[in-house]
Amino acid sequence: MDVYKMFYQLARQQPERLALVFEGKITTFGQALEEVNQIGHALETLGLKKGEKLAIWLPNCPEYIMAYLAAFGLGSTVIPIDAMAADEEVIRILNHGEASILITFNEASELKHRIPSLKHIITDLDELTIPDKTPLPRGVSFSTQRGLPGIRDEEDTALIIYTSGTTGQQKGVMLTYRNLDSPIKTVDYFFDTKPDCILCTVPFSHQAGSLYVLFQAAMGCTLVIMERFVPGKFLKYIDEYQVDLVFTPPAILEALLKTTEIETASLKSLKWIDSFGAPCHPRIFQAFIEKFPHINVITGYGLTESTAPNVALPMDTPIPKRLKKGILGKPAPWTKIKILDDKGNELPTGKIGEILLKGSFLMKGYYKEPELTKEVIKDGWLYTGDLGYLDEEGFLYIAGRKKDVIITGGLTVYANEVEFVIAEHPKVKEVAVISTPDKLRGELVKAVIALKEKTAAQEITNHCRKKLASYKIPRVIEFRESLPKTSAGKIKKSDLI
């Protein structure tokens, strides 16, 4: 998918159409195209080109979207970084990803000394404003023919998104320009009409957040950007800007239901709520259906490794069906699914096993990790690590997680990543990270620790804050004399729950 070309054509055809809204500032497609071209040419002068990598470490803002589009216009690769990531996480990502340019609002002067590949750090976005507003990349377009000089290939890497993935080890998921076609096809297949205005609360650094760029370029959607979720503002924006689609984890839906503003919000323009990131409890669906019967509340499923979404709840799904626990939806026609047991046998309808996905949407692989890639993609099938089953009508249900995964507020936390950080503390003898239920976020991260010498929970929290994004930091810390073990000497987490 030539994202820039689609955006360029749309902006030339409808320059006055509303493209971006952020904190009261309105940007048309025509204005956005000019700024994208200026940013692109500025990056070009700094050496960004096909094969080079641009890292973006920003909160949600218009510049994030424009930097995405500019990089795509040059045929280069974007490495989006979570705005909440700690410095150590950012350094690991930039070094592993070999980024050459970093755009950030953060004080990043020390980063360059620790990242050999990094040639430029841009902290003042005015540096990206130059007079050249000509199109990118000066007539170069995509080709299906490989190896042609100066021509971008659809199999080139468009994104490297760092995630703990299905193995629990942080790594870079490589998505090609061709992969970016899949989300557009899926939404086009399942939605009865194209969305017109989307409220953006998901971080642009996540794969789900990157979809906003694709939807805008392919469908001409207006993006109403929120730097962070604020319930009252969220509801106000829907009514004020006539938003018709929101993508959101279930935790946000539950938070909205608890606000006083929900009682007076009309949400008349809102046609779809697409819930993702964690199973949505039927009571949340039911509450929205009862209060706002005009809104189609649906679920979706997919991984970063599969360029999600790959599964969605059809719009005509009867209410009793969509209220079933764990329901995710049906696969798009080009998405193959099978359910396997631990021995690799395919399971029949209704039997729970690991969910496998197959299709052209699968990632190119993990960056610089061929062996890890082989562990999760076998014979063209992606082993998701999620447990689920298919019913007699072909609907997919989620039943649990095969790996040690905690979903807190729609964000994924892998227990062993947090355990590794806590274990680095000199006063920690051993640690186990598990989940604990929470009404608002679904789950919270909990650390159970045996100490070498006495320390306070706050010291552990402070240690984690230096190395982990805020949502990965344990909200509950419990100290014990020792941790239960299996006969093989492994920590028995089931005894800690």
Residue pairs with C-beta under 8 A, 6 or more apart in sequence:
1 154
1 177
1 178
1 180
1 181
1 184
1 214
1 218
2 72
2 141
2 142
2 152
2 177
3 68
3 69
3 72
3 158
3 177
3 180
3 213
3 214
3 217
3 218
4 36
4 69
4 70
4 72
4 73
4 136
4 217
5 141
5 142
6 217
6 218
7 29
7 33
7 36
7 69
7 216
7 217
8 33
8 73
8 135
8 136
10 17
10 29
10 217
10 220
11 19
11 29
11 30
11 32
11 33
12 33
14 29
14 220
15 28
15 29
15 30
15 33
16 28
16 29
16 30
17 28
17 29
17 220
17 222
18 26
18 27
18 28
18 29
18 222
19 27
19 28
19 29
19 31
19 32
19 216
19 222
19 223
20 26
20 27
20 32
20 62
20 65
20 222
20 223
20 225
21 27
21 222
21 223
21 224
21 225
21 241
22 61
22 62
22 224
22 225
23 227
25 62
27 35
27 62
29 220
32 62
32 65
32 66
34 133
35 66
35 129
36 66
36 69
36 70
36 73
36 136
37 70
37 73
37 132
37 133
37 134
37 135
37 136
38 128
38 129
38 130
38 131
38 132
38 133
39 63
39 66
39 67
39 70
39 128
39 129
40 69
40 70
40 71
40 73
40 74
40 136
40 137
41 130
41 132
41 134
41 136
42 127
42 128
42 129
42 130
43 54
43 67
43 70
43 71
43 74
43 76
43 101
43 128
44 74
44 136
44 137
45 130
46 101
46 119
46 120
47 100
47 101
47 119
47 120
48 54
48 71
48 74
48 76
48 100
48 101
49 74
49 75
49 76
50 74
50 75
50 76
50 150
50 152
50 156
51 76
51 77
51 156
52 76
52 77
52 100
52 101
53 76
53 77
53 78
53 79
53 97
53 98
53 99
53 100
53 101
53 160
54 67
54 71
54 76
54 77
54 78
54 79
54 99
54 100
54 101
54 102
54 103
55 78
55 79
55 80
55 81
55 93
55 94
55 97
55 99
55 101
55 102
55 103
56 64
56 67
56 68
56 78
56 79
56 80
56 81
56 102
56 103
56 104
56 204
56 205
57 81
57 83
57 85
57 90
57 102
57 103
57 104
57 105
57 106
57 108
57 205
58 64
58 67
58 83
58 103
58 104
58 105
58 204
59 83
59 105
59 203
59 227
59 228
60 83
60 200
60 201
60 203
60 204
60 209
60 225
60 226
60 227
60 228
61 225
61 227
62 225
63 103
63 125
63 128
64 204
65 204
65 212
65 213
65 216
65 223
65 225
67 78
67 103
67 128
68 78
68 80
68 204
68 210
68 213
69 213
69 217
70 136
71 77
71 78
72 78
72 158
72 177
72 213
73 135
73 136
73 137
74 136
74 137
75 137
75 140
75 152
75 156
77 156
77 157
77 158
77 159
77 160
78 158
78 159
78 160
79 93
79 94
79 97
79 99
79 159
79 160
79 161
79 162
79 172
80 159
80 161
80 204
80 205
80 206
80 209
80 210
81 90
81 93
81 94
81 162
81 205
82 89
82 203
82 205
82 206
82 469
83 203
83 205
84 203
84 469
84 470
84 471
85 93
85 469
86 465
86 466
86 467
86 468
86 469
87 111
87 466
88 466
88 467
89 467
89 468
89 469
90 111
91 111
91 114
91 115
92 170
93 99
93 162
93 170
93 172
94 102
94 111
94 115
94 117
94 118
95 114
95 115
95 116
95 117
96 162
96 172
96 367
96 368
97 160
97 162
97 172
97 367
98 117
99 115
99 117
99 118
100 117
100 118
100 119
100 120
101 118
101 119
101 120
101 121
101 122
102 108
102 111
102 118
102 120
102 121
102 122
103 122
103 125
103 128
104 121
104 122
104 123
105 123
106 123
107 123
108 121
108 123
109 121
111 118
111 121
112 118
112 121
122 128
140 150
140 151
140 152
141 151
141 152
142 151
142 152
142 153
142 154
142 177
143 151
143 152
143 153
143 154
144 153
144 154
145 151
145 153
146 153
146 155
147 153
152 177
153 177
154 176
154 177
154 178
155 176
155 177
155 178
155 364
156 176
156 177
157 174
157 175
157 176
157 364
157 367
158 175
158 176
158 177
158 179
158 180
159 173
159 174
159 175
159 180
159 207
159 210
160 172
160 173
160 174
160 175
160 367
161 172
161 173
161 175
161 205
161 206
161 207
161 210
161 304
162 170
162 171
162 172
162 173
163 170
163 171
163 173
163 207
163 304
163 412
164 170
164 171
164 412
164 413
164 414
164 417
165 171
165 173
165 303
165 304
165 305
165 366
165 376
166 303
166 305
166 376
166 382
166 383
166 384
166 385
166 403
167 372
167 375
167 376
167 385
167 403
168 403
168 404
168 405
168 414
168 415
168 416
168 417
169 372
169 414
169 416
169 417
170 417
171 366
171 367
171 369
171 372
172 366
172 367
172 368
172 369
173 207
173 304
173 305
173 363
173 366
173 367
174 363
174 364
174 365
174 366
174 367
175 207
175 304
175 307
175 363
175 364
176 364
178 360
179 307
179 360
179 361
179 362
179 363
179 364
180 214
180 307
182 307
182 310
182 359
182 360
182 361
183 211
183 214
183 215
183 307
183 308
183 309
184 214
184 215
184 218
184 219
185 332
185 334
186 309
186 310
186 312
186 332
187 195
187 215
187 309
188 194
189 332
189 333
190 298
190 312
190 313
190 314
190 315
190 329
190 332
191 272
191 315
192 315
193 271
194 219
194 221
195 215
195 219
195 221
195 244
195 245
195 271
195 272
196 221
196 222
196 242
196 244
197 221
197 222
197 224
197 241
197 242
197 243
197 244
197 245
197 269
198 212
198 215
198 216
198 221
198 222
198 223
198 224
198 243
198 244
198 245
198 246
198 247
199 224
199 226
199 234
199 237
199 238
199 241
199 243
199 245
199 246
200 209
200 212
200 223
200 224
200 225
200 226
201 226
201 228
201 229
201 234
201 246
201 248
201 252
202 208
202 209
202 212
202 247
202 248
202 249
203 209
204 210
204 212
204 213
206 304
207 304
207 307
207 308
208 247
208 276
208 277
208 308
211 247
212 221
212 223
215 221
216 222
216 223
221 245
222 241
224 237
224 241
224 243
226 233
226 234
226 237
229 252
229 255
231 255
231 256
231 259
231 261
232 259
232 261
234 252
234 256
235 256
235 259
235 261
235 262
235 265
235 267
236 261
236 265
237 243
238 246
238 265
238 267
238 269
238 270
239 265
239 266
239 267
239 268
239 269
242 269
243 269
243 270
244 269
244 270
244 271
244 272
245 270
245 271
245 272
245 273
245 274
246 270
246 272
246 273
246 274
247 274
247 276
248 273
248 274
248 275
248 276
248 410
249 275
249 276
249 277
249 278
249 409
249 410
249 411
250 275
250 277
250 278
250 279
250 280
250 281
250 284
250 410
250 442
251 278
251 408
251 409
251 410
251 440
251 441
251 442
252 409
252 410
253 273
253 275
253 280
253 284
253 288
254 281
254 284
254 439
254 440
255 440
256 262
257 284
257 287
257 288
262 291
267 292
267 295
268 294
270 292
270 294
270 295
271 294
271 295
271 296
272 295
272 296
272 297
272 298
273 288
273 295
273 296
273 297
273 298
274 298
274 299
274 300
274 312
275 284
275 285
275 297
275 298
275 299
275 300
276 299
276 300
276 301
276 308
276 309
276 410
277 407
277 410
277 411
277 412
278 407
278 410
278 442
279 299
279 325
279 326
279 328
279 398
280 299
281 325
282 323
282 324
282 325
285 297
285 322
285 323
286 323
288 295
288 297
289 295
289 297
289 319
296 315
297 322
298 312
298 313
298 315
298 317
298 322
298 329
299 312
299 313
299 322
299 327
299 328
299 329
300 308
300 309
300 311
300 312
300 313
300 328
300 329
301 308
301 309
301 310
301 311
301 312
301 328
301 329
301 396
301 398
302 308
302 309
302 310
302 311
302 357
303 357
303 382
303 384
304 363
305 362
305 363
305 376
305 382
305 384
306 357
306 359
306 361
306 362
306 363
306 382
306 384
307 361
307 362
307 363
310 331
310 332
310 335
310 357
310 359
310 361
311 328
311 329
311 330
311 331
311 332
311 335
311 337
311 396
312 329
312 330
312 332
313 322
313 327
313 328
313 329
313 330
314 329
314 330
317 329
321 327
321 395
324 397
325 397
326 388
326 397
326 398
326 399
327 395
327 396
327 397
328 388
328 395
328 396
328 397
328 398
329 395
329 396
330 393
330 394
330 395
330 396
331 337
331 394
331 396
334 359
334 360
334 361
335 357
335 358
335 359
335 361
336 357
336 358
336 359
337 355
337 356
337 357
337 358
337 390
337 396
338 346
338 356
338 358
338 381
339 346
339 347
339 351
339 352
339 353
339 354
339 355
339 356
339 388
339 389
339 390
340 346
340 347
340 353
340 354
340 356
341 347
341 351
341 353
341 354
342 353
342 354
347 353
347 389
349 389
349 390
349 391
349 392
350 389
350 390
350 391
350 392
351 389
352 387
352 388
352 389
352 399
352 400
353 387
353 388
353 389
354 383
354 384
354 385
354 386
354 387
354 402
355 384
355 386
355 387
355 388
355 396
355 398
356 381
356 382
356 383
356 384
357 381
357 382
357 384
358 380
358 381
358 382
362 377
362 380
362 382
363 377
365 373
365 377
366 372
366 373
375 383
376 382
376 383
376 385
377 383
385 401
385 402
385 403
385 405
386 398
386 400
386 401
386 402
387 398
387 399
387 400
387 401
387 402
388 396
388 397
388 398
388 399
389 396
389 397
389 399
390 396
390 397
391 397
403 414
404 414
404 415
404 416
404 433
404 493
405 412
405 413
405 414
405 415
406 412
406 413
406 414
406 415
406 433
406 434
406 435
406 443
406 444
406 445
407 413
407 442
407 443
408 435
408 438
408 441
408 442
408 443
408 444
408 445
408 471
409 440
409 441
409 442
409 471
410 442
411 471
413 445
413 471
413 472
415 432
415 433
415 434
416 433
417 468
417 472
418 433
418 445
418 447
418 464
418 468
418 472
418 473
418 474
419 431
419 432
419 433
419 447
421 463
421 464
421 467
421 468
422 428
422 431
422 433
422 447
422 449
422 460
422 463
422 464
422 474
423 430
423 431
424 463
424 467
425 455
425 459
425 460
425 463
426 452
427 451
427 452
427 453
427 454
427 455
427 459
428 449
428 450
428 451
428 452
428 460
429 449
429 450
429 451
429 452
430 449
430 450
430 482
430 483
430 491
431 447
431 448
431 449
431 450
431 483
432 447
432 448
432 483
432 491
432 493
432 496
433 445
433 446
433 447
433 448
433 474
434 446
434 448
434 493
434 496
434 497
435 443
435 444
435 445
435 446
436 443
436 444
436 446
436 476
437 443
437 444
438 444
438 475
444 474
444 475
444 476
445 472
445 473
445 474
445 475
445 476
446 474
446 475
446 476
446 477
446 478
447 460
447 474
447 476
447 477
447 478
448 478
448 479
448 480
448 483
448 496
449 460
449 477
449 478
449 479
449 480
450 479
450 480
450 481
450 482
450 483
451 479
457 477
457 479
460 474
460 477
461 473
461 474
461 477
464 472
464 473
464 474
465 473
483 491
483 492
483 496
484 491
484 492
484 495
484 496
485 491
485 492
486 492
